[in-house]
């Protein structure tokens, strides 16, 4: 997967929860970084990858245990800078001749430590240029063990009350070891430390989305040749960016299939078709299959049955349309880097964690297609940057995620065309409110759900008996955990009034304040 044009910073993963953040901090400053689980970092792999620098991540193991994970000793013989973080620091010390001890939970001088700490400087170190301007720096610690004796050649350059060896280095060999996590936001000068490390390694910062675009286009052309490619375009950021990039590479050899399952939001289908067919001039099949989906969903109220029905039909529809295009050899997918990073597992080998929804129902195998996945090297924020680079409008790139089963899972219970029409309107008014108040980009995902209950209300002189709707808005980083968004009461009141006045069929509005866990973001 490594792009040979770019100098590589290799991140050896020992299983820290925040390893991905190391790669992201580096990518943000134009350094190409890849994460590999420690088991896969062999001498042969090092020879192949030729990293320009190596970072040893944190991890849950203890180097005090004999069978704890280690990188190959050759990592220290490459002649490139090495940065050890937390567990990585301890591994480094142990392997280079120092000593590590298990942590005591209380008391001074090298104990277990979790949370904010302050480091003070000891001497000068280029890795810390820009640090200590205000005397001390805040860092984030999370460790049980600690280094009790430095390896030969190392000196101390920063200490904290509980971590006498908070920052150590052997500047001549360009080996650096820190006890804290510079990749997390709670270490405010962490990015500076990574920039200094990259400078010590001689990186030029050539990893930009402008350069990526050019290289990816060349790569797609070489991979695809004269063959045809199909792409299931959902209108989401990943498939949209993938489609535009591939179209730029191979033009009309790409056909996009946009499956309209009748569960889209207001104006969504028109917007996608206008953008890709009219603006980008792409061959686009607008598969208007609303009836096929909604008929199959008639009377279905179980969420899992809804999902399975939609998933199965999606594959059938996509296949029907794709079969009509001659000479198709490739299926384009918007798979991202977090989906292909192998995770560290201590029981046995590294486990692949490719998410199943990125390989819808085994479609490529079923149709005998090869895959083109031009976003495999990118994090989500890089995909957005690439989208800007390719000229996709800002409001399109910044859109909240929308689930494949669409409004079906925002309409608990049985779905009807009438309910979908009401939900679409309510959702549109709600999102309009959020945009008008300038809140859209602060919120990770927001939508309305139509509840399967009717309640009594009074409007004018008349009694109403209409649906209740729930509004949902969450903040999140990756959708795995989420908090409800704290709208003001004024905003909620104004939005409820607008929905009840503007949406026929709703006479009651509620706001969902459940976090995830224990709730999920969607209602089904
Ligand atoms: P939950 O409801 O599980 O949602 O907290 C987490 C994130 O995943 C999205 N989601 C889906 N996306 N197919 C998708 O493509 C699905 O079946 C699906 N279910 C949930 C949801 O919108 C949220 O962003």
Boltz pocket constraint, residues with backbone or C-beta under 6 A from the ligand:
constraints:
  - pocket:
      binder: B
      contacts: [[A, 307], [A, 357], [A, 401], [A, 402], [A, 403], [A, 404], [A, 405], [A, 445], [A, 478], [A, 479], [A, 480], [A, 516], [A, 519], [A, 520], [A, 521], [A, 522], [A, 523], [A, 524]]
      max_distance: 6.0
